[in-house]
Amino acid sequence: MANPVLRAKLAEGAFFVVPGIQDMIAAVVADKVGFDIVYGTGFWLTASAYGLPDAGIASYSQMVDRMATLARTTKAAVIADADTGYGGLLNVHHTVRGYEEAGVTAVQLEDQEFPKKCGHTPFKRLISADDMAEKLRVAADARRDRDNLLIIARTDAMQSEGLDGVLRRLEAYVEAGADVLFPEALTSHEDMRKCCETFDLPVMANMSNGGCSPVPEASVLADIGYAFAIYPSLTSLVAASAMEQALVQLKTHGIGQPEGLFSFQEFCTMIGFEEVWAFERKWARDGF
């Protein structure tokens, strides 16, 4: 069942931030820090599980399994990247049902052709606004929990159709029943503000480190008018940087115990070993 926390926070109207999660280590660390909403990022969940780019290569079956694992692992509500819905209208219906059964709280759909591309890379091609609106109507109708499962409508039109195209598409997506609007890869604060001011629905920002959009502090995004921001690449790029530094030290200097390591004992607790050890104390017998 969808977690009501996302709709409740949107109703409160206070800006909030949502970290991207690329694997279950990031999920349990985000729980420790205290995030109550996380973002299941298609780009980074695909990269971490399969070593593949975000180019429509990972299948629906692979991604729904990753989202189910994330929803089962984290205590937070999960906003789930569902790409294009993995095909036509029947695929969208199946995707929303499958993601809802997996335990997510919001399903994000985008208006690219299938197979899609990462929103901050070139060669994106879009379907028509009418076709995307029909997908959103199917998505809204497919969900069983109409109170708490939210449909997020993303448009990638900025690079090919400009801000006017973004606004026209978002208006169509509002009418189709979207709950949250997601104008991807905006390049200026002025364009961001225009999108937020134009619509009554909540508008979300994508703060993708190294992408097309500027990444200001949260207070600036709140002033612009965004409801919340996702940070899909933050944990992944931080982790990759830390791993590279540790491996360089190991290869160059033979140092396998660098400063700043996360506590192994605490990590064992976070991942669930305390429950395993409690079971062993209760049930284990010599020789078994």
C-alpha positions, 0 to 999 in steps of 0.5 A, spaced: 500 500 500 502 507 498 505 511 504 500 517 505 506 521 507 508 524 500 501 526 499 501 529 506 507 533 505 505 536 499 498 538 502 503 542 507 506 546 502 513 546 505 519 544 501 522 538 502 528 534 499 529 527 496 535 523 496 536 518 490 537 511 492 542 506 487 542 500 492 540 497 498 546 500 502 544 507 500 537 505 502 539 503 509 543 509 510 538 514 508 533 511 513 539 512 518 539 519 517 532 520 517 529 521 510 521 519 510 521 519 502 526 517 497 527 516 490 528 510 486 532 512 480 532 508 474 539 511 472 542 509 478 539 503 480 540 500 473 547 502 473 548 499 480 545 492 478 546 491 471 552 496 469 548 498 464 546 506 461 539 509 462 537 508 455 531 503 456 535 497 456 533 494 463 526 491 462 520 492 466 521 486 470 528 488 472 526 494 474 519 492 478 524 487 482 529 493 484 523 497 486 520 492 490 527 490 493 527 498 495 520 498 498 522 492 502 528 495 504 527 502 506 522 505 511 521 511 507 516 512 502 518 510 495 518 515 489 519 510 483 522 512 476 518 508 471 521 511 465 515 511 459 511 505 462 515 500 458 511 501 452 504 502 450 498 503 454 497 496 456 504 496 458 503 503 462 497 499 466 501 493 467 507 498 470 502 502 474 499 495 477 506 492 478 509 498 481 503 499 486 504 492 488 511 492 489 510 498 494 511 504 491 508 511 493 509 515 486 510 512 479 513 517 475 512 517 467 515 521 462 514 523 455 519 520 451 519 515 445 521 508 448 526 506 449 528 512 452 534 516 454 537 519 460 534 526 461 540 529 461 543 526 455 542 527 448 538 524 442 532 524 446 525 523 442 518 525 444 511 522 443 506 527 442 503 530 448 496 527 446 499 520 446 502 522 453 496 525 456 493 518 454 498 514 458 497 518 464 489 517 464 491 510 463 496 510 469 491 514 473 485 509 472 490 503 473 492 505 480 488 501 486 489 506 491 487 513 488 488 517 495 495 515 496 499 513 490 501 519 486 502 519 478 508 524 476 508 527 469 515 528 466 516 532 460 523 532 456 521 537 451 525 543 453 531 541 449 527 540 443 521 544 444 523 550 448 519 553 454 513 554 450 513 546 449 514 544 456 508 549 458 503 546 453 505 539 455 504 540 462 498 543 461 495 537 457 498 533 463 494 536 468 488 535 464 490 528 464 490 527 471 497 528 473 498 529 481 505 532 480 509 535 474 516 534 472 519 539 467 526 535 466 532 539 464 531 546 465 537 550 464 535 557 468 532 559 474 527 564 470 524 558 466 524 554 473 520 559 476 515 560 470 513 553 470 512 553 478 508 559 477 503 557 471 500 551 475 496 549 481 499 542 482 506 541 485 512 541 481 518 538 482 525 539 481 531 534 478 537 536 481 542 531 477 549 533 479 553 534 473 546 534 469 543 540 465 540 544 470 543 548 476 543 545 483 542 551 487 541 550 495 534 548 497 532 555 500 533 557 492 529 552 490 523 553 495 523 561 493 523 559 486 516 555 488 518 548 487 514 543 492 520 538 492 527 536 489 530 529 488 537 528 488 538 522 484 545 522 482 548 525 489 549 518 493 552 514 487 557 519 485 559 520 492 560 513 493 564 512 486 568 518 488 570 515 495 571 508 492 576 510 487 580 514 492 580 508 497 582 503 491 587 508 489 590 508 496 590 500 496 593 499 489 598 505 490 600 504 497 597 498 500 593 501 505 586 497 506 584 501 512 583 508 510 580 513 515 573 515 515 570 508 514 563 506 516 563 502 522 562 495 520 558 493 527 553 499 525 553 497 518 551 489 521 546 492 525 543 496 519 542 491 515 539 486 519 544 482 523 542 483 530 535 479 528 539 473 525 544 473 531 537 473 536 535 467 532 541 464 533 541 465 540 534 462 541 534 456 536 541 454 534 544 448 536 551 445 536 552 441 530 547 445 526 
